[in-house]
Each structure stands twice: as C-alpha cells, then as structure tokens.
Amino acid sequence: MTPVRILDLPSWAVVSPQRAVHIASVAALMQSWAAARVPNTHESARWHRAAVLHDALRDAEPEALRPQVDVPDLPPTLWHGPAAAAVAAGHGETDRGVLEAVRWHSVGSAGWDDVGKALYLADYLEPGRTHDPERHALAARMPHEFDAVLTEVAARRIGWLLRTRRAIRRETWEFWNGLAAGGSRSP
C-alpha cells in the first residue's frame, strides 16, 4: 500500500502526527480496495477524498467544533465527523456521498453509497488498529466480499457497544437494519 502524503490534508485540518499516520493508513487501505473494486478514477478519487477528510478535525478542541455540528444529541467525541463534513463543504467539497461518508463514519448511515461503507470499514480495519485480531483477514476479504465484510464489521462494532453498555444511536440501528434486510448491495 502506498501511504497518502500528509500534504494531502486540507489546510484547515487539526491532526496530531499520530492521527495523520492513521489518516494516511486509512487512505492507503481505501486506495488498495478501490484499485480492486472501482472501475474508474472518478470513483477512486471520491474514496480518497473521504479517507483524507474523515478525521481531519479529530484532534480539534470540542468547543471549536460545536458551531459546525447540527446534530443536537451527538456526543462531543463524535463531533469531528459532522464538523469535518461541514468545513469540507464550506471549502468546496460538493459530493454528497463523500460528505455523508465523512459525517457519519463513526456511527454508520443507512443512506450511504459505497464510499461511506468503504470508509466505515477502512477506519475500523486499518492496519494500525489493534482492537480486533481478525482485522487483517477482514481487510483482505473486503474487495471481493464487500457486503459480507461490511455486515461482519457492523456486527462487531454494535456488539462492542452492547458489551460496554453504550448507547446505540438511531443512525447506527438504521444502518444495521438496512444491512440485515439486504440493503447493502454493492455493484
């Protein structure tokens, strides 16, 4: 995998060096999947933009993000997605799929196209993560078993929320229900 250059981060990004490595790793993973799955460079570029933008404000102070967040009940730990999507839109990103991918990458969204689904997977499966010992096998299966891997990862993430007795957002349940009903049908 070829890591993304840190210079690809937008000028408004607020990221630590460790976060920049994570972003680069997510972008490289998505680039490798796009090469295997996506038939054109336009779609591959969408996947790249979503990867670069997804955590662009992850290390910003919550109070700096608050004005950009239009989801009243969202906890501050999840503000970075909606804030990054809003700022990216303000700086010219017009692709709704990319913006929705960035906005909900930590939560899930029933309305995602493949770029959102791929970002959700890459953020969880990137090689620097240590929370799931099967992540490498899942990542290797992803380009050819998109729907199956997406469902497995969503189940793992929701299972963790249940085990740790954390609230499960409406968006997450709607995302899961769409997967369970066969709503994830990637080309």
Secondary structure as GFF3:
##gff-version 3
##sequence-region A 1 187
A	DSSP	three_ten_helix	6	8	.	.	.	ID=ss1
A	DSSP	alpha_helix	17	37	.	.	.	ID=ss2
A	DSSP	alpha_helix	41	53	.	.	.	ID=ss3
A	DSSP	alpha_helix	62	65	.	.	.	ID=ss4
A	DSSP	three_ten_helix	66	68	.	.	.	ID=ss5
A	DSSP	three_ten_helix	76	78	.	.	.	ID=ss6
A	DSSP	alpha_helix	80	90	.	.	.	ID=ss7
A	DSSP	alpha_helix	96	104	.	.	.	ID=ss8
A	DSSP	alpha_helix	114	125	.	.	.	ID=ss9
A	DSSP	alpha_helix	135	141	.	.	.	ID=ss10
A	DSSP	alpha_helix	146	163	.	.	.	ID=ss11
A	DSSP	alpha_helix	170	180	.	.	.	ID=ss12
###
